[in-house]
Amino acid sequence: MLRTRLLWIGIGFSVSSAAISHFVWKDLMLHRYALSSDMKRKFDALEERILNLESVPYHDSNPTPEIEG
C-alpha cells in the first residue's frame, strides 16, 4: 500500500511538472515569436523611413554666398 501511494505521488508530480514545463515553454516561445515579429515590423518601418529620406533631394537651407574676386 505504501509503494502504491509513492507510485501515484511520483506519477502525479511527474505529470504536474510536465504540464507546467509545457505551458512555460509554450509561453516562452510565444513571447519569442512576438518579440521577433515586433522587431521585424520596426526595422521594416525604419528602412522605409530611410528610403524616403534618401529619395528626397537635399536642399541646403543655409547656402554660402560665392565670393567674387
Summary of the structure (lengths in Angstrom):
residues: 69
radius of gyration: 31.2
end to end distance: 111.3
largest distance: 111.3
contacts: 106
relative contact order: 0.05
helix: 78%
strand: 0%
